[in-house]
Amino acid sequence: MPSRRSFLATASLVLAGCTTGPATTSTGTDGEPSTRPATTPPGSRTTDDRGSGTDDGETTDRDDRTPPSGDAVAWTLDVGAPVATTPVLDPDADVLYAAAGSFERGERPRDASDDQAARDVVAASTDDGAEPWRYAATADVVDLMPAAGGAYAAVGWPTWPEGTDFRVEKLSGGERAWRSAGDRKELSLVGTTAEGGVLAGTHDDGLNVGGETLFAHDADGRERWSVESGDAFGGAVVDGRAYLSFADRLTRCVDVASGETVWEAPGGILAGYDDPRVYGDAIYVEDDVGDGPTHVVAHDATDGSERWRYTATPEDSTFVPVDAVEANGLVHVAEFGGFHVALDAATGTERWRGALGSDVADGPVIVDDLVVYAGEGGGLVAFDAATGERQWRTRLDARATRVVAHAGGLTANLRDDRGATLVRYGLDGTRTWTFEHAADVTQFVAGDDGRAYLGTDDGYLVALAT
């Protein structure tokens, strides 16, 4: 059986997705574009001319753009260039961050591809879309993470097969506070510590359990420790410990203060390149047992001991678990082929099972007393989380690539040959608004209040209605 990572790498749709530059302030308004002029800043690339970015002071006429509008739009911020990364939220500071633009800054490697360029990191107020600052990176920005007083950025050149000249940079107020030393391979930010530090890890296309580096910096930039690890694409930092999975074969718990391994166990993440599933004192992984079936395994997050394992072979399908979410004493497990099951979180005993009638596109997501899935067949299906009884089904106009639950409802990202559409649903499956835009969009992120944020390929950050 192929690993979960290789399986989804083939099966899933991928979405688009130092010197200090001057901070540019632009105030967004409810439902209207910001007052920033609709021109491209020096060095930006346009949607139709992505290879023309320079830093010679030229601007490109972008008056043909139409800013997002309508009842679904709370505010827009014109950042002047294509948004290259999914926005990340800092709910404590009411700010979001995204990388945008395509600039000829820094020493671009000769083997860099056309879509690799230096970016701006843009900060935006989640309240009104005002832009308090932006930072001009001298290389590509591949990862962002909120930090006390600003953001951490993974900056470098993601050339094949392992990237070059990567560093972690701490950004604050449009300035670089510090950056890590050394010419590292491509980086992913793993998480932040309670003291404001950051963990990061290197990776390449090899997907191995060794040969890479995991390291930590304090909030002031001092390197705390550096240890050998596997390819790190993400992680979860909980109560002073970092949980990481390598190559779908090994899960490791690391002490954040020292870098020492606390425990490790066979098995990998259940959700592609997403973070490990840690709930309280439990972590859930996938374990391929030789040539045998795949299991969902629950480990004690404290010492790594195995609590239980579960496998099932639904009719005419191979059990390929794609995600596990714990809520109210149950673990809801989605299987790629549409089989889904609720397990007792303490024992792994099956409580109920069901079928979507199509492959799983996203889910499970939990909202109130519902567990909701998006099917490849084009619909959302909601079940009573406790009993498995179907509550409602809604047909969609296109394939749902992402569903997020929040207070009062759900937001779904639909995608077909015409582009991307976001739809908001109430808890009863009723559609409350629809967002459409002519240009391509990034994946969206949603806050606890239900407001979703995204970036567009024609240069806008957008906040949607709650």
ZILIN-V282313 format. One record per helix or strand. SS is the DSSP state (H for helix, E for strand). FROM is the first residue (numbers start at 0). TO is the last residue. If there is no record, write none. Layout:
# ZILIN-V282313
ss=SS from=FROM to=TO
ss=SS from=FROM to=TO
This chain:
# ZILIN-V282313
ss=H from=3 to=10
ss=E from=28 to=29
ss=E from=31 to=31
ss=E from=38 to=38
ss=E from=60 to=60
ss=E from=72 to=77
ss=E from=82 to=82
ss=E from=87 to=89
ss=E from=94 to=102
ss=E from=117 to=124
ss=E from=132 to=135
ss=E from=139 to=146
ss=E from=149 to=156
ss=E from=163 to=171
ss=E from=174 to=178
ss=E from=183 to=183
ss=E from=186 to=191
ss=E from=197 to=201
ss=E from=211 to=216
ss=E from=222 to=228
ss=E from=235 to=237
ss=E from=240 to=245
ss=E from=249 to=254
ss=E from=260 to=265
ss=E from=267 to=267
ss=E from=276 to=278
ss=E from=281 to=287
ss=E from=293 to=299
ss=E from=305 to=309
ss=E from=320 to=326
ss=E from=329 to=334
ss=E from=338 to=343
ss=E from=349 to=354
ss=E from=359 to=366
ss=E from=369 to=374
ss=E from=378 to=383
ss=E from=389 to=394
ss=E from=398 to=405
ss=E from=408 to=415
ss=E from=418 to=425
ss=E from=430 to=435
ss=E from=440 to=440
ss=E from=444 to=445
ss=E from=451 to=455
ss=E from=459 to=463
